[in-house]
């Protein structure tokens, strides 16, 4: 299993002191080539780095060297060397070192011709982590929440932030101040929560794309229901804002959708309007552990919406309509389903530049995963957990070809964390170092002590995604509940120190890169 450790990052600046590595050129055989060292990352047991020719002519005979030193008792001291015969203008190549083994903090020195770059990281046996070359800070903009599980905006030009509290309230941060009166209070509708730990509650919120004209928004919450095999039910409802733009009309509720939940956990909760104008809702597999619901579970059962992401048209006076191009329309299964095979897609988000939807699916015993949503995609649970076998007999029973399952773009093991918290692709302007990177986190590596982690994924030239630490310490020392995005694309992390929905330790922090 992979354990992803991290350490201090101040030595990243050393590269600038040694040389202007990113801008110097190699004049190979009089060609007007310009070679730079690109991203530095890792795979199991090896350092990876990019060599780019940003010049107008090809470069030849490019020598490179990577020195790795450090570890416990400074036992790591290894060097890898090589050369590239030809690198055409505009071309990028990825270099990997020899296998490296050890424990502890490491320093990596890379030289390519006259260019040099130094980074720091850590290694646990053969699992290597490279630290980021910037510092992330977090500005607390509001606190005193019970369990802030989501943040969003109305896209109405007001720049208000709406914070969803699990206990059943939505608050507004307006002009930098937290308004004392909730925008919406449905605590009387939400199931009584277990203060020691609970995954039920008010779980999601989304504003209609035409909110400025129709004043409509949507919430998803857990409400009591009794019955055999039923723990509660989850409800998707539409509300309208009152004449006061900072207060919802609590009497305006229009219930669109209900689903029985057999267990208290794995309820999903993300609401999102896609670029197509339809509403997407993520639902977990019904809870418990291992998706032990009936013979085949819920994740692979297209006759239930549990374990899926649904897509519906809410632009109706009653109920909702099914988009005609939903993948199961005219075939077996629930017409609402857009994709299935999920365990608990707690948080997913829209990249406002590419229109891709990034889905973080919480794993079972071993693996957490990040996916890009695909219409009609089967994302594997419970046949697979991430890319790893979980119940291959179910694949045989259902005659599912493993090769047809949609693979995640990234996964990590429970030696790093235990419950992924999906975030956003950063498209703001205040932190250009993060632009195009997918920022996400892990709830905590411990149920007892809050030890959340913050990461980002960066897409490489070959289309793969590499994980980096967003902060130099792997431990955020808080339970990471969710992320949020404002109208300008700036990102926020929502967290707390209490395990269950109790107390007032929850806060909202803006991510600032220096």
Secondary structure, DSSP 4 states (H G I P E B T S, - for coil): ---------GGGGHHHHH--TTT----GGG----EEEEEEEEETTEEEEEEEE-SSS-EEEEEEEEEEEESGGG-EEEEEEEEEEEE-TT-EEEEE-----EEEEEEEEEEETTEEEEEEEEEEETEEEE--SS-EEEEEEEEEES-EEEEE--SSSS--EEEEETTTEEEEEETTEE-SS-SEE-TTTSPPPPTT--S-SEEEEEE-TTHHHH-EEEEEEEE---STT-SEEEEEEEEEE-SSTTSEEEEEEEEEEEEEESSSS-----EEE-TTS-EEEE----SSSTT-STTTTTTT-TTSSTTEEEEEB--SSSS-B--TT-TTTTSSS-TTEEEE--S---EEEE-TTT--EEEEE--SSSEEEEEE--TT-B--TTTEETTEES-HHHHHHHT--GGGSPPPSEEEETTT-SSEEEEEE---SS-GGGTT-EEEEES-S-SSS---EEEEEEE-TTS-EEEEESSSSS--SSEEEEEEE-TTS-EEEEEES-SSS-SS-EEEEEEEE-
